[in-house]
Amino acid sequence: MPVWSMESLMPFVRYVFPGYALCLLGGVLLLAAASYWTLKSDGVHLRVKPGWWRAAVAFGFLSFIAGIVVQLAGYVQIGAVTWPH
């Protein structure tokens, strides 16, 4: 009997789930950055934001887009999506 469950070896979990996790990470980072902006600013004045805030927004955006690409590649890998010929 294996130490881990067989569900972790399923193609969906191996190929699609990492993209889903990247999308969630990006969404959480963008939500945290937006919450910080809302709490620390009045929304009208465009002040220079801290470097960590700009890095969080950039990493969140790139993580979200990369997650979508990884998910699409995973769906193609498991055969759920095919390209028209």
PDB file of N, CA, C and O in Angstrom:
ATOM      1  N   MET A   1       0.839  -1.175   0.000  1.00  0.00           N
ATOM      2  CA  MET A   1       0.000   0.000   0.000  1.00  0.00           C
ATOM      3  C   MET A   1       0.890   1.246   0.000  1.00  0.00           C
ATOM      4  O   MET A   1       1.810   1.349   0.812  1.00  0.00           O
ATOM      5  N   PRO A   2       0.620   2.201  -0.915  1.00  0.00           N
ATOM      6  CA  PRO A   2       1.478   3.397  -0.978  1.00  0.00           C
ATOM      7  C   PRO A   2       1.279   4.305   0.233  1.00  0.00           C
ATOM      8  O   PRO A   2       0.244   4.279   0.899  1.00  0.00           O
ATOM      9  N   VAL A   3       2.294   5.095   0.488  1.00  0.00           N
ATOM     10  CA  VAL A   3       2.257   6.013   1.624  1.00  0.00           C
ATOM     11  C   VAL A   3       1.284   7.163   1.355  1.00  0.00           C
ATOM     12  O   VAL A   3       0.603   7.613   2.277  1.00  0.00           O
ATOM     13  N   TRP A   4       1.205   7.649   0.112  1.00  0.00           N
ATOM     14  CA  TRP A   4       0.320   8.738  -0.247  1.00  0.00           C
ATOM     15  C   TRP A   4      -0.897   8.192  -0.977  1.00  0.00           C
ATOM     16  O   TRP A   4      -0.900   7.053  -1.443  1.00  0.00           O
ATOM     17  N   SER A   5      -1.910   9.006  -1.067  1.00  0.00           N
ATOM     18  CA  SER A   5      -3.130   8.564  -1.738  1.00  0.00           C
ATOM     19  C   SER A   5      -2.944   8.607  -3.250  1.00  0.00           C
ATOM     20  O   SER A   5      -2.090   9.338  -3.752  1.00  0.00           O
ATOM     21  N   MET A   6      -3.711   7.856  -3.949  1.00  0.00           N
ATOM     22  CA  MET A   6      -3.612   7.791  -5.413  1.00  0.00           C
ATOM     23  C   MET A   6      -4.188   9.043  -6.066  1.00  0.00           C
ATOM     24  O   MET A   6      -3.914   9.298  -7.239  1.00  0.00           O
ATOM     25  N   GLU A   7      -4.973   9.827  -5.342  1.00  0.00           N
ATOM     26  CA  GLU A   7      -5.522  11.046  -5.908  1.00  0.00           C
ATOM     27  C   GLU A   7      -4.423  12.039  -6.292  1.00  0.00           C
ATOM     28  O   GLU A   7      -4.599  12.827  -7.222  1.00  0.00           O
ATOM     29  N   SER A   8      -3.307  12.006  -5.594  1.00  0.00           N
ATOM     30  CA  SER A   8      -2.225  12.935  -5.914  1.00  0.00           C
ATOM     31  C   SER A   8      -1.540  12.574  -7.231  1.00  0.00           C
ATOM     32  O   SER A   8      -0.808  13.393  -7.787  1.00  0.00           O
ATOM     33  N   LEU A   9      -1.765  11.382  -7.728  1.00  0.00           N
ATOM     34  CA  LEU A   9      -1.177  10.961  -8.987  1.00  0.00           C
ATOM     35  C   LEU A   9      -2.122  11.163 -10.168  1.00  0.00           C
ATOM     36  O   LEU A   9      -1.744  10.899 -11.310  1.00  0.00           O
ATOM     37  N   MET A  10      -3.328  11.621  -9.914  1.00  0.00           N
ATOM     38  CA  MET A  10      -4.279  11.837 -10.999  1.00  0.00           C
ATOM     39  C   MET A  10      -3.769  12.946 -11.913  1.00  0.00           C
ATOM     40  O   MET A  10      -3.183  13.914 -11.428  1.00  0.00           O
ATOM     41  N   PRO A  11      -3.977  12.829 -13.231  1.00  0.00           N
ATOM     42  CA  PRO A  11      -3.473  13.855 -14.155  1.00  0.00           C
ATOM     43  C   PRO A  11      -4.009  15.251 -13.866  1.00  0.00           C
ATOM     44  O   PRO A  11      -3.277  16.230 -14.010  1.00  0.00           O
ATOM     45  N   PHE A  12      -5.265  15.362 -13.465  1.00  0.00           N
ATOM     46  CA  PHE A  12      -5.819  16.689 -13.172  1.00  0.00           C
ATOM     47  C   PHE A  12      -5.051  17.357 -12.047  1.00  0.00           C
ATOM     48  O   PHE A  12      -4.723  18.541 -12.128  1.00  0.00           O
ATOM     49  N   VAL A  13      -4.765  16.602 -11.003  1.00  0.00           N
ATOM     50  CA  VAL A  13      -4.057  17.162  -9.845  1.00  0.00           C
ATOM     51  C   VAL A  13      -2.612  17.504 -10.212  1.00  0.00           C
ATOM     52  O   VAL A  13      -2.076  18.508  -9.741  1.00  0.00           O
ATOM     53  N   ARG A  14      -1.989  16.692 -11.034  1.00  0.00           N
ATOM     54  CA  ARG A  14      -0.581  16.910 -11.375  1.00  0.00           C
ATOM     55  C   ARG A  14      -0.377  18.042 -12.360  1.00  0.00           C
ATOM     56  O   ARG A  14       0.633  18.742 -12.286  1.00  0.00           O
ATOM     57  N   TYR A  15      -1.322  18.246 -13.296  1.00  0.00           N
ATOM     58  CA  TYR A  15      -1.084  19.200 -14.371  1.00  0.00           C
ATOM     59  C   TYR A  15      -1.919  20.474 -14.276  1.00  0.00           C
ATOM     60  O   TYR A  15      -1.460  21.532 -14.705  1.00  0.00           O
ATOM     61  N   VAL A  16      -3.120  20.404 -13.731  1.00  0.00           N
ATOM     62  CA  VAL A  16      -4.004  21.566 -13.706  1.00  0.00           C
ATOM     63  C   VAL A  16      -3.953  22.283 -12.361  1.00  0.00           C
ATOM     64  O   VAL A  16      -4.005  23.512 -12.318  1.00  0.00           O
ATOM     65  N   PHE A  17      -3.853  21.548 -11.282  1.00  0.00           N
ATOM     66  CA  PHE A  17      -3.907  22.145  -9.949  1.00  0.00           C
ATOM     67  C   PHE A  17      -2.803  23.165  -9.677  1.00  0.00           C
ATOM     68  O   PHE A  17      -3.084  24.165  -9.017  1.00  0.00           O
ATOM     69  N   PRO A  18      -1.561  22.977 -10.143  1.00  0.00           N
ATOM     70  CA  PRO A  18      -0.547  24.023  -9.914  1.00  0.00           C
ATOM     71  C   PRO A  18      -0.934  25.367 -10.537  1.00  0.00           C
ATOM     72  O   PRO A  18      -0.657  26.416  -9.955  1.00  0.00           O
ATOM     73  N   GLY A  19      -1.561  25.347 -11.695  1.00  0.00           N
ATOM     74  CA  GLY A  19      -2.028  26.594 -12.307  1.00  0.00           C
ATOM     75  C   GLY A  19      -3.123  27.241 -11.487  1.00  0.00           C
ATOM     76  O   GLY A  19      -3.165  28.463 -11.344  1.00  0.00           O
ATOM     77  N   TYR A  20      -4.018  26.413 -10.944  1.00  0.00           N
ATOM     78  CA  TYR A  20      -5.076  26.935 -10.086  1.00  0.00           C
ATOM     79  C   TYR A  20      -4.476  27.574  -8.835  1.00  0.00           C
ATOM     80  O   TYR A  20      -4.929  28.631  -8.394  1.00  0.00           O
ATOM     81  N   ALA A  21      -3.468  26.938  -8.271  1.00  0.00           N
ATOM     82  CA  ALA A  21      -2.811  27.489  -7.080  1.00  0.00           C
ATOM     83  C   ALA A  21      -2.107  28.812  -7.403  1.00  0.00           C
ATOM     84  O   ALA A  21      -2.133  29.736  -6.590  1.00  0.00           O
ATOM     85  N   LEU A  22      -1.484  28.911  -8.574  1.00  0.00           N
ATOM     86  CA  LEU A  22      -0.851  30.172  -8.976  1.00  0.00           C
ATOM     87  C   LEU A  22      -1.887  31.280  -9.130  1.00  0.00           C
ATOM     88  O   LEU A  22      -1.652  32.416  -8.719  1.00  0.00           O
ATOM     89  N   CYS A  23      -3.027  30.949  -9.720  1.00  0.00           N
ATOM     90  CA  CYS A  23      -4.103  31.949  -9.859  1.00  0.00           C
ATOM     91  C   CYS A  23      -4.588  32.425  -8.500  1.00  0.00           C
ATOM     92  O   CYS A  23      -4.802  33.621  -8.301  1.00  0.00           O
ATOM     93  N   LEU A  24      -4.761  31.510  -7.572  1.00  0.00           N
ATOM     94  CA  LEU A  24      -5.192  31.903  -6.233  1.00  0.00           C
ATOM     95  C   LEU A  24      -4.153  32.771  -5.535  1.00  0.00           C
ATOM     96  O   LEU A  24      -4.502  33.752  -4.879  1.00  0.00           O
ATOM     97  N   LEU A  25      -2.883  32.418  -5.672  1.00  0.00           N
ATOM     98  CA  LEU A  25      -1.812  33.221  -5.072  1.00  0.00           C
ATOM     99  C   LEU A  25      -1.822  34.633  -5.643  1.00  0.00           C
ATOM    100  O   LEU A  25      -1.730  35.607  -4.897  1.00  0.00           O
ATOM    101  N   GLY A  26      -1.933  34.744  -6.957  1.00  0.00           N
ATOM    102  CA  GLY A  26      -1.991  36.060  -7.586  1.00  0.00           C
ATOM    103  C   GLY A  26      -3.193  36.859  -7.138  1.00  0.00           C
ATOM    104  O   GLY A  26      -3.089  38.060  -6.886  1.00  0.00           O
ATOM    105  N   GLY A  27      -4.330  36.202  -7.038  1.00  0.00           N
ATOM    106  CA  GLY A  27      -5.541  36.888  -6.587  1.00  0.00           C
ATOM    107  C   GLY A  27      -5.431  37.384  -5.154  1.00  0.00           C
ATOM    108  O   GLY A  27      -5.877  38.487  -4.840  1.00  0.00           O
ATOM    109  N   VAL A  28      -4.844  36.582  -4.292  1.00  0.00           N
ATOM    110  CA  VAL A  28      -4.675  36.989  -2.891  1.00  0.00           C
ATOM    111  C   VAL A  28      -3.706  38.166  -2.793  1.00  0.00           C
ATOM    112  O   VAL A  28      -3.946  39.102  -2.030  1.00  0.00           O
ATOM    113  N   LEU A  29      -2.622  38.126  -3.554  1.00  0.00           N
ATOM    114  CA  LEU A  29      -1.676  39.244  -3.532  1.00  0.00           C
ATOM    115  C   LEU A  29      -2.324  40.530  -4.052  1.00  0.00           C
ATOM    116  O   LEU A  29      -2.130  41.601  -3.477  1.00  0.00           O
ATOM    117  N   LEU A  30      -3.083  40.423  -5.128  1.00  0.00           N
ATOM    118  CA  LEU A  30      -3.746  41.616  -5.656  1.00  0.00           C
ATOM    119  C   LEU A  30      -4.809  42.137  -4.696  1.00  0.00           C
ATOM    120  O   LEU A  30      -4.978  43.349  -4.558  1.00  0.00           O
ATOM    121  N   LEU A  31      -5.518  41.244  -4.039  1.00  0.00           N
ATOM    122  CA  LEU A  31      -6.515  41.672  -3.052  1.00  0.00           C
ATOM    123  C   LEU A  31      -5.854  42.350  -1.859  1.00  0.00           C
ATOM    124  O   LEU A  31      -6.373  43.342  -1.347  1.00  0.00           O
ATOM    125  N   ALA A  32      -4.714  41.825  -1.411  1.00  0.00           N
ATOM    126  CA  ALA A  32      -3.992  42.448  -0.299  1.00  0.00           C
ATOM    127  C   ALA A  32      -3.471  43.825  -0.700  1.00  0.00           C
ATOM    128  O   ALA A  32      -3.529  44.765   0.092  1.00  0.00           O
ATOM    129  N   ALA A  33      -2.959  43.951  -1.930  1.00  0.00           N
ATOM    130  CA  ALA A  33      -2.460  45.250  -2.391  1.00  0.00           C
ATOM    131  C   ALA A  33      -3.601  46.259  -2.516  1.00  0.00           C
ATOM    132  O   ALA A  33      -3.443  47.427  -2.161  1.00  0.00           O
ATOM    133  N   ALA A  34      -4.731  45.812  -3.012  1.00  0.00           N
ATOM    134  CA  ALA A  34      -5.879  46.713  -3.133  1.00  0.00           C
ATOM    135  C   ALA A  34      -6.397  47.123  -1.754  1.00  0.00           C
ATOM    136  O   ALA A  34      -6.801  48.269  -1.558  1.00  0.00           O
ATOM    137  N   SER A  35      -6.386  46.200  -0.810  1.00  0.00           N
ATOM    138  CA  SER A  35      -6.827  46.534   0.555  1.00  0.00           C
ATOM    139  C   SER A  35      -5.888  47.551   1.192  1.00  0.00           C
ATOM    140  O   SER A  35      -6.345  48.485   1.852  1.00  0.00           O
ATOM    141  N   TYR A  36      -4.590  47.382   1.003  1.00  0.00           N
ATOM    142  CA  TYR A  36      -3.629  48.340   1.534  1.00  0.00           C
ATOM    143  C   TYR A  36      -3.862  49.718   0.922  1.00  0.00           C
ATOM    144  O   TYR A  36      -3.865  50.725   1.631  1.00  0.00           O
ATOM    145  N   TRP A  37      -4.056  49.762  -0.397  1.00  0.00           N
ATOM    146  CA  TRP A  37      -4.286  51.026  -1.084  1.00  0.00           C
ATOM    147  C   TRP A  37      -5.554  51.699  -0.562  1.00  0.00           C
ATOM    148  O   TRP A  37      -5.586  52.915  -0.373  1.00  0.00           O
ATOM    149  N   THR A  38      -6.583  50.914  -0.336  1.00  0.00           N
ATOM    150  CA  THR A  38      -7.841  51.467   0.162  1.00  0.00           C
ATOM    151  C   THR A  38      -7.685  52.028   1.568  1.00  0.00           C
ATOM    152  O   THR A  38      -8.227  53.090   1.877  1.00  0.00           O
ATOM    153  N   LEU A  39      -6.955  51.329   2.416  1.00  0.00           N
ATOM    154  CA  LEU A  39      -6.814  51.775   3.802  1.00  0.00           C
ATOM    155  C   LEU A  39      -5.865  52.963   3.950  1.00  0.00           C
ATOM    156  O   LEU A  39      -6.098  53.833   4.790  1.00  0.00           O
ATOM    157  N   LYS A  40      -4.808  53.014   3.157  1.00  0.00           N
ATOM    158  CA  LYS A  40      -3.789  54.043   3.321  1.00  0.00           C
ATOM    159  C   LYS A  40      -3.974  55.249   2.412  1.00  0.00           C
ATOM    160  O   LYS A  40      -3.230  56.221   2.541  1.00  0.00           O
ATOM    161  N   SER A  41      -4.923  55.222   1.512  1.00  0.00           N
ATOM    162  CA  SER A  41      -5.084  56.309   0.563  1.00  0.00           C
ATOM    163  C   SER A  41      -6.553  56.699   0.493  1.00  0.00           C
ATOM    164  O   SER A  41      -7.435  55.935   0.884  1.00  0.00           O
ATOM    165  N   ASP A  42      -6.799  57.914  -0.018  1.00  0.00           N
ATOM    166  CA  ASP A  42      -8.191  58.310  -0.200  1.00  0.00           C
ATOM    167  C   ASP A  42      -8.677  58.014  -1.613  1.00  0.00           C
ATOM    168  O   ASP A  42      -9.827  58.309  -1.939  1.00  0.00           O
ATOM    169  N   GLY A  43      -7.828  57.437  -2.458  1.00  0.00           N
ATOM    170  CA  GLY A  43      -8.214  57.041  -3.797  1.00  0.00           C
ATOM    171  C   GLY A  43      -8.111  58.138  -4.826  1.00  0.00           C
ATOM    172  O   GLY A  43      -8.264  57.873  -6.019  1.00  0.00           O
ATOM    173  N   VAL A  44      -7.854  59.379  -4.398  1.00  0.00           N
ATOM    174  CA  VAL A  44      -7.780  60.489  -5.338  1.00  0.00           C
ATOM    175  C   VAL A  44      -6.332  60.883  -5.584  1.00  0.00           C
ATOM    176  O   VAL A  44      -5.920  61.046  -6.733  1.00  0.00           O
ATOM    177  N   HIS A  45      -5.571  61.036  -4.533  1.00  0.00           N
ATOM    178  CA  HIS A  45      -4.183  61.460  -4.661  1.00  0.00           C
ATOM    179  C   HIS A  45      -3.320  60.296  -5.131  1.00  0.00           C
ATOM    180  O   HIS A  45      -3.413  59.189  -4.599  1.00  0.00           O
ATOM    181  N   LEU A  46      -2.498  60.548  -6.110  1.00  0.00           N
ATOM    182  CA  LEU A  46      -1.602  59.526  -6.631  1.00  0.00           C
ATOM    183  C   LEU A  46      -0.221  59.702  -6.014  1.00  0.00           C
ATOM    184  O   LEU A  46       0.661  60.327  -6.605  1.00  0.00           O
ATOM    185  N   ARG A  47      -0.046  59.155  -4.841  1.00  0.00           N
ATOM    186  CA  ARG A  47       1.254  59.205  -4.185  1.00  0.00           C
ATOM    187  C   ARG A  47       2.079  58.006  -4.629  1.00  0.00           C
ATOM    188  O   ARG A  47       1.543  56.995  -5.082  1.00  0.00           O
ATOM    189  N   VAL A  48       3.372  58.140  -4.490  1.00  0.00           N
ATOM    190  CA  VAL A  48       4.261  57.031  -4.828  1.00  0.00           C
ATOM    191  C   VAL A  48       4.081  55.939  -3.778  1.00  0.00           C
ATOM    192  O   VAL A  48       4.204  56.183  -2.578  1.00  0.00           O
ATOM    193  N   LYS A  49       3.794  54.753  -4.246  1.00  0.00           N
ATOM    194  CA  LYS A  49       3.589  53.626  -3.333  1.00  0.00           C
ATOM    195  C   LYS A  49       4.939  53.015  -2.983  1.00  0.00           C
ATOM    196  O   LYS A  49       5.910  53.189  -3.719  1.00  0.00           O
ATOM    197  N   PRO A  50       5.005  52.297  -1.856  1.00  0.00           N
ATOM    198  CA  PRO A  50       6.266  51.651  -1.464  1.00  0.00           C
ATOM    199  C   PRO A  50       6.689  50.601  -2.502  1.00  0.00           C
ATOM    200  O   PRO A  50       5.871  50.079  -3.260  1.00  0.00           O
ATOM    201  N   GLY A  51       7.969  50.320  -2.505  1.00  0.00           N
ATOM    202  CA  GLY A  51       8.495  49.338  -3.450  1.00  0.00           C
ATOM    203  C   GLY A  51       7.912  47.952  -3.258  1.00  0.00           C
ATOM    204  O   GLY A  51       7.663  47.241  -4.232  1.00  0.00           O
ATOM    205  N   TRP A  52       7.691  47.560  -2.005  1.00  0.00           N
ATOM    206  CA  TRP A  52       7.130  46.235  -1.765  1.00  0.00           C
ATOM    207  C   TRP A  52       5.710  46.141  -2.291  1.00  0.00           C
ATOM    208  O   TRP A  52       5.282  45.074  -2.729  1.00  0.00           O
ATOM    209  N   TRP A  53       4.963  47.259  -2.253  1.00  0.00           N
ATOM    210  CA  TRP A  53       3.592  47.253  -2.763  1.00  0.00           C
ATOM    211  C   TRP A  53       3.594  47.072  -4.277  1.00  0.00           C
ATOM    212  O   TRP A  53       2.817  46.284  -4.815  1.00  0.00           O
ATOM    213  N   ARG A  54       4.470  47.804  -4.959  1.00  0.00           N
ATOM    214  CA  ARG A  54       4.559  47.671  -6.417  1.00  0.00           C
ATOM    215  C   ARG A  54       5.029  46.271  -6.809  1.00  0.00           C
ATOM    216  O   ARG A  54       4.559  45.715  -7.802  1.00  0.00           O
ATOM    217  N   ALA A  55       5.954  45.698  -6.033  1.00  0.00           N
ATOM    218  CA  ALA A  55       6.415  44.338  -6.312  1.00  0.00           C
ATOM    219  C   ALA A  55       5.287  43.328  -6.090  1.00  0.00           C
ATOM    220  O   ALA A  55       5.150  42.376  -6.858  1.00  0.00           O
ATOM    221  N   ALA A  56       4.482  43.528  -5.048  1.00  0.00           N
ATOM    222  CA  ALA A  56       3.357  42.620  -4.791  1.00  0.00           C
ATOM    223  C   ALA A  56       2.332  42.682  -5.913  1.00  0.00           C
ATOM    224  O   ALA A  56       1.793  41.653  -6.319  1.00  0.00           O
ATOM    225  N   VAL A  57       2.058  43.886  -6.420  1.00  0.00           N
ATOM    226  CA  VAL A  57       1.114  44.026  -7.528  1.00  0.00           C
ATOM    227  C   VAL A  57       1.665  43.363  -8.783  1.00  0.00           C
ATOM    228  O   VAL A  57       0.940  42.646  -9.472  1.00  0.00           O
ATOM    229  N   ALA A  58       2.924  43.592  -9.084  1.00  0.00           N
ATOM    230  CA  ALA A  58       3.524  42.994 -10.279  1.00  0.00           C
ATOM    231  C   ALA A  58       3.575  41.473 -10.168  1.00  0.00           C
ATOM    232  O   ALA A  58       3.231  40.768 -11.117  1.00  0.00           O
ATOM    233  N   PHE A  59       4.003  40.966  -9.014  1.00  0.00           N
ATOM    234  CA  PHE A  59       4.074  39.523  -8.831  1.00  0.00           C
ATOM    235  C   PHE A  59       2.685  38.898  -8.829  1.00  0.00           C
ATOM    236  O   PHE A  59       2.496  37.808  -9.370  1.00  0.00           O
ATOM    237  N   GLY A  60       1.717  39.571  -8.231  1.00  0.00           N
ATOM    238  CA  GLY A  60       0.346  39.066  -8.239  1.00  0.00           C
ATOM    239  C   GLY A  60      -0.226  38.983  -9.641  1.00  0.00           C
ATOM    240  O   GLY A  60      -0.858  37.991 -10.001  1.00  0.00           O
ATOM    241  N   PHE A  61      -0.004  40.024 -10.433  1.00  0.00           N
ATOM    242  CA  PHE A  61      -0.505  40.033 -11.806  1.00  0.00           C
ATOM    243  C   PHE A  61       0.168  38.944 -12.636  1.00  0.00           C
ATOM    244  O   PHE A  61      -0.501  38.196 -13.349  1.00  0.00           O
ATOM    245  N   LEU A  62       1.497  38.858 -12.540  1.00  0.00           N
ATOM    246  CA  LEU A  62       2.213  37.841 -13.307  1.00  0.00           C
ATOM    247  C   LEU A  62       1.852  36.431 -12.850  1.00  0.00           C
ATOM    248  O   LEU A  62       1.753  35.522 -13.673  1.00  0.00           O
ATOM    249  N   SER A  63       1.659  36.246 -11.570  1.00  0.00           N
ATOM    250  CA  SER A  63       1.272  34.941 -11.047  1.00  0.00           C
ATOM    251  C   SER A  63      -0.115  34.545 -11.543  1.00  0.00           C
ATOM    252  O   SER A  63      -0.343  33.387 -11.893  1.00  0.00           O
ATOM    253  N   PHE A  64      -1.028  35.487 -11.574  1.00  0.00           N
ATOM    254  CA  PHE A  64      -2.380  35.199 -12.048  1.00  0.00           C
ATOM    255  C   PHE A  64      -2.361  34.801 -13.529  1.00  0.00           C
ATOM    256  O   PHE A  64      -2.992  33.818 -13.918  1.00  0.00           O
ATOM    257  N   ILE A  65      -1.641  35.561 -14.344  1.00  0.00           N
ATOM    258  CA  ILE A  65      -1.563  35.255 -15.777  1.00  0.00           C
ATOM    259  C   ILE A  65      -0.837  33.927 -16.000  1.00  0.00           C
ATOM    260  O   ILE A  65      -1.275  33.120 -16.820  1.00  0.00           O
ATOM    261  N   ALA A  66       0.262  33.690 -15.285  1.00  0.00           N
ATOM    262  CA  ALA A  66       0.987  32.425 -15.422  1.00  0.00           C
ATOM    263  C   ALA A  66       0.115  31.251 -14.986  1.00  0.00           C
ATOM    264  O   ALA A  66       0.189  30.175 -15.580  1.00  0.00           O
ATOM    265  N   GLY A  67      -0.697  31.442 -13.970  1.00  0.00           N
ATOM    266  CA  GLY A  67      -1.603  30.381 -13.531  1.00  0.00           C
ATOM    267  C   GLY A  67      -2.611  30.009 -14.597  1.00  0.00           C
ATOM    268  O   GLY A  67      -2.920  28.830 -14.775  1.00  0.00           O
ATOM    269  N   ILE A  68      -3.129  31.001 -15.311  1.00  0.00           N
ATOM    270  CA  ILE A  68      -4.065  30.715 -16.397  1.00  0.00           C
ATOM    271  C   ILE A  68      -3.368  29.925 -17.501  1.00  0.00           C
ATOM    272  O   ILE A  68      -3.930  28.968 -18.034  1.00  0.00           O
ATOM    273  N   VAL A  69      -2.148  30.324 -17.843  1.00  0.00           N
ATOM    274  CA  VAL A  69      -1.397  29.624 -18.893  1.00  0.00           C
ATOM    275  C   VAL A  69      -1.082  28.187 -18.468  1.00  0.00           C
ATOM    276  O   VAL A  69      -1.209  27.261 -19.269  1.00  0.00           O
ATOM    277  N   VAL A  70      -0.673  28.002 -17.222  1.00  0.00           N
ATOM    278  CA  VAL A  70      -0.352  26.658 -16.727  1.00  0.00           C
ATOM    279  C   VAL A  70      -1.600  25.794 -16.699  1.00  0.00           C
ATOM    280  O   VAL A  70      -1.535  24.609 -17.027  1.00  0.00           O
ATOM    281  N   GLN A  71      -2.737  26.365 -16.313  1.00  0.00           N
ATOM    282  CA  GLN A  71      -3.979  25.599 -16.332  1.00  0.00           C
ATOM    283  C   GLN A  71      -4.334  25.167 -17.743  1.00  0.00           C
ATOM    284  O   GLN A  71      -4.694  24.010 -17.963  1.00  0.00           O
ATOM    285  N   LEU A  72      -4.238  26.076 -18.696  1.00  0.00           N
ATOM    286  CA  LEU A  72      -4.546  25.733 -20.082  1.00  0.00           C
ATOM    287  C   LEU A  72      -3.612  24.639 -20.588  1.00  0.00           C
ATOM    288  O   LEU A  72      -4.055  23.703 -21.253  1.00  0.00           O
ATOM    289  N   ALA A  73      -2.326  24.752 -20.278  1.00  0.00           N
ATOM    290  CA  ALA A  73      -1.371  23.713 -20.674  1.00  0.00           C
ATOM    291  C   ALA A  73      -1.711  22.384 -20.006  1.00  0.00           C
ATOM    292  O   ALA A  73      -1.568  21.328 -20.623  1.00  0.00           O
ATOM    293  N   GLY A  74      -2.155  22.426 -18.765  1.00  0.00           N
ATOM    294  CA  GLY A  74      -2.542  21.198 -18.069  1.00  0.00           C
ATOM    295  C   GLY A  74      -3.768  20.560 -18.688  1.00  0.00           C
ATOM    296  O   GLY A  74      -3.830  19.338 -18.823  1.00  0.00           O
ATOM    297  N   TYR A  75      -4.745  21.372 -19.066  1.00  0.00           N
ATOM    298  CA  TYR A  75      -5.932  20.814 -19.715  1.00  0.00           C
ATOM    299  C   TYR A  75      -5.583  20.200 -21.062  1.00  0.00           C
ATOM    300  O   TYR A  75      -6.142  19.168 -21.434  1.00  0.00           O
ATOM    301  N   VAL A  76      -4.665  20.821 -21.798  1.00  0.00           N
ATOM    302  CA  VAL A  76      -4.211  20.240 -23.064  1.00  0.00           C
ATOM    303  C   VAL A  76      -3.462  18.943 -22.788  1.00  0.00           C
ATOM    304  O   VAL A  76      -3.622  17.966 -23.521  1.00  0.00           O
ATOM    305  N   GLN A  77      -2.653  18.925 -21.746  1.00  0.00           N
ATOM    306  CA  GLN A  77      -1.868  17.739 -21.395  1.00  0.00           C
ATOM    307  C   GLN A  77      -2.758  16.550 -21.068  1.00  0.00           C
ATOM    308  O   GLN A  77      -2.452  15.430 -21.476  1.00  0.00           O
ATOM    309  N   ILE A  78      -3.855  16.764 -20.339  1.00  0.00           N
ATOM    310  CA  ILE A  78      -4.713  15.632 -19.969  1.00  0.00           C
ATOM    311  C   ILE A  78      -5.727  15.303 -21.055  1.00  0.00           C
ATOM    312  O   ILE A  78      -6.443  14.308 -20.946  1.00  0.00           O
ATOM    313  N   GLY A  79      -5.801  16.123 -22.102  1.00  0.00           N
ATOM    314  CA  GLY A  79      -6.687  15.827 -23.215  1.00  0.00           C
ATOM    315  C   GLY A  79      -8.084  16.407 -23.095  1.00  0.00           C
ATOM    316  O   GLY A  79      -8.960  16.066 -23.890  1.00  0.00           O
ATOM    317  N   ALA A  80      -8.314  17.273 -22.125  1.00  0.00           N
ATOM    318  CA  ALA A  80      -9.631  17.884 -21.965  1.00  0.00           C
ATOM    319  C   ALA A  80      -9.880  18.981 -22.993  1.00  0.00           C
ATOM    320  O   ALA A  80     -11.028  19.282 -23.321  1.00  0.00           O
ATOM    321  N   VAL A  81      -8.810  19.574 -23.496  1.00  0.00           N
ATOM    322  CA  VAL A  81      -8.888  20.623 -24.512  1.00  0.00           C
ATOM    323  C   VAL A  81      -8.010  20.197 -25.681  1.00  0.00           C
ATOM    324  O   VAL A  81      -6.875  19.759 -25.493  1.00  0.00           O
ATOM    325  N   THR A  82      -8.545  20.330 -26.879  1.00  0.00           N
ATOM    326  CA  THR A  82      -7.752  20.027 -28.065  1.00  0.00           C
ATOM    327  C   THR A  82      -7.779  21.228 -28.987  1.00  0.00           C
ATOM    328  O   THR A  82      -8.729  22.010 -28.983  1.00  0.00           O
ATOM    329  N   TRP A  83      -6.736  21.365 -29.773  1.00  0.00           N
ATOM    330  CA  TRP A  83      -6.679  22.446 -30.742  1.00  0.00           C
ATOM    331  C   TRP A  83      -7.338  21.995 -32.040  1.00  0.00           C
ATOM    332  O   TRP A  83      -7.159  20.847 -32.445  1.00  0.00           O
ATOM    333  N   PRO A  84      -8.088  22.859 -32.696  1.00  0.00           N
ATOM    334  CA  PRO A  84      -8.703  22.457 -33.967  1.00  0.00           C
ATOM    335  C   PRO A  84      -7.643  22.254 -35.046  1.00  0.00           C
ATOM    336  O   PRO A  84      -6.634  22.960 -35.087  1.00  0.00           O
ATOM    337  N   HIS A  85      -7.885  21.296 -35.900  1.00  0.00           N
ATOM    338  CA  HIS A  85      -6.919  21.012 -36.972  1.00  0.00           C
ATOM    339  C   HIS A  85      -7.387  21.610 -38.277  1.00  0.00           C
ATOM    340  O   HIS A  85      -6.707  21.477 -39.296  1.00  0.00           O
TER     341      HIS A  85
END
